[in-house]
Amino acid sequence: MSKKWLVAALLPWASYAQNSSEPTSITIYNRVEQPLTSALAPVAVITKADIERRQPRSLVDLLETLPGMQFGSQNGGIGQQTSLFVRGTNSDHVLVLFNGKPMAQMVSSNVDFSQLPVSNVERIEYIRGPRAAIYGSKAIGGVVNIITTSQVNSAQVGVTTGSNDYYAADVSINQWITEATRLQLATGFRETRGYDVIPDNNESDRDGFDSKTLTLGIEHLLNQNWIWDANFNGWENRLEYDGFFNTNNTKTYQVDTGIRYQGQLLVTQLNASYGEYEAEDWNSDSGRDTASNTSTATTRLDGLTQYHYSERGYVLTGMDWQRDRLLARTTGTTAPDRDNTGVYASVFHNWSPVSVELTGRVDDNEQFGTYETWQGALSIDLPEQHKATLSYGTAFRAPTLLELYAFWGNPDFDPEESENWELSFTGDYQRLNWQLNLYRNEIDNLLFSQSPTRKDSTDALIKGVEFVVKTTTGPVNHTVSFDYTDAEDKRAPNQGKQLANRAKRKFSWSGDMDVARTNLFAQVLYVGDRETFDANSFARTFTPSYTIWNIGARYPLTQQLTLNGKINNLFDKEYQVVSGYDAPDMEFYVGADYRF
């Protein structure tokens, strides 16, 4: 049977979705738990059930169909360098949090989503638009919070194998050992021999990847109001790629602890965290002794208090202090430690049918001085379950230490600043809900790479539309998303052109169903044409559009044992996300999960 006939037979079933409980609360909006419906900005949540259905091999697999997201720089398959662009902003304009704490990798560069572990992720929260008034620097395009902690009693073992000699195994235990104490342990590894990512550069080898992860956590209820917790997350990755340096090894760990008070009207919390990131690159023929090393660290303290003065509103105040350090750089780059202290306040009130929120923040950056950022939103409930929201926000990003002090950097770079307007409409019916977002974001001093050894700045105007529909047809759920992103460079020599690595159009559809105890899943992703930087010359090159199809299935063989399988790029589409780097051919994966 041909592939097209196979898909034609499967798609009617794959479009059906199981009825699963939708998330009802989030923490990403203002750092404390609140109802999802009270957020006056577009928010998406990926639950543990979603992760199990989609069977992702990486966070890229899991996130690429979300509205506003484009992995516009993806240099191959699993583990290869990947950068996320949110709403047309730069890859370092999305603030990435791990359990609510910024990652140390952001001290020197943007976070590489292909190398982040996915096996121990319990939940992901994603908010679009500027959030600097709450989070400070970097939150120009949005915020992604990767959460590994869980409140569910569970113990699970999973194994997976697949194309390109892929193997993975994971173990997780999350148990309340007493009525007041919960312990969590998750560990695992994954490896693949990969494939030849750049086939036309006289290096006919396979570019492999392997990763080891460990999560430890404890939570203790001191009494009915006070809770203390502590967590450790760490991983080590080894990557093969093409070039003079052809081997990369990264180590990342983060430790955090916090205490919080949860009362009927008052919430207070205080947190501390420390994280380190180390990256080594070397030539396999010369040996690891010749490695180039970059090591960074982040130390952070933060606290907040939220008081609900009535059922209709609250006030929130908070502060945070963060120190970024460049611990080592083999090329001789040195940089001073940099402290940033921020204070913020927010007020929310609902006069039915009108809701208003206003947030202000002041950052005292040791290197760049004082920056004020603002966030405001006005929402009106309209008849027939409709809502309209108008919001405004400013944001900034301080250049990284390497952007200032590396040999390709410039100590005269100014912080990037943005001003964003957004108008949103939503409709929420019994079997269908939709959301339409229109936004306009002006960014000054936008930093971009002219070449691997040169960075420059420009100004940009980004205008975009997002349209998301979730609907039910009988027992079937569908999620459809369409993005239009006009990201215009405002300065010569590229004045009037679309910023590199951004497609103007992106479309996705996903659905799943239960048939005879089997859950079937299908997904379509279309990304339009765009200009990217060629792998060999680094010149801007036209890169064609592509459409890929993924399908998967899960079958509970027993109450404890579940079998699963997935096919990525079902039609074996030949395409490139970045010019010169081949994306994966059709891949298959099979595995099993056992719950105790």
Buried (B, 14 or more C-beta within 10 A) or exposed (E): EEEEEBBEEBBEBBBBBBEEEEBEEBBBBBBBEBEBEBBBBBBBBBBBEBBBBBBBBBBBBBBBBBBBBBBBBBBBBBBBBBBBBBBBBBBBBBBBBBBBBBBBBBBBBBBBBBBBBBBBBBBBBBBBBBBBBBBBBBBBBBBBBBBBBBEEEBEBBBBBBBBBEBBBBBBBBBBBEEEEEBBBBBBBBBBBBBBBBBEEEEBEBEBBBBBBBBBBBBBBBEEEBBBBBBBBBBBBBBBBBBEEBBBBBBBBBBBBBBBBBBEEEEBBBBBBBBBBBBBBBBBEEEEEEEBBBBBBBBBBBBBBBBBBEEEEBBBBBBBBBBBBBBBEBBEEBEBEBBBBBBBBBBBBBBEEEEBBBBBBBBBBBBBBEEBEBBBBBBBEEEEEEBBBBBBBBBBBBBBBBBBBBBEBBBEEBBBBBBBBBBEBBBBBEEEEBBBBBBBBBBBBBBBBBEEEEEBEBBBBBBBBEBBBBBBBEEEBBBBBBBBBBBBBBBEEEBEEEBBBBBBBBBBBBBBBBBEEEEBBBBBBBBBBEBBBBBBEEBEBBEBEBBEBBBBBBBBBEEEEEBBBBBBBBBBEBEBBBBBBBBBBBBBBBBBBBBBE
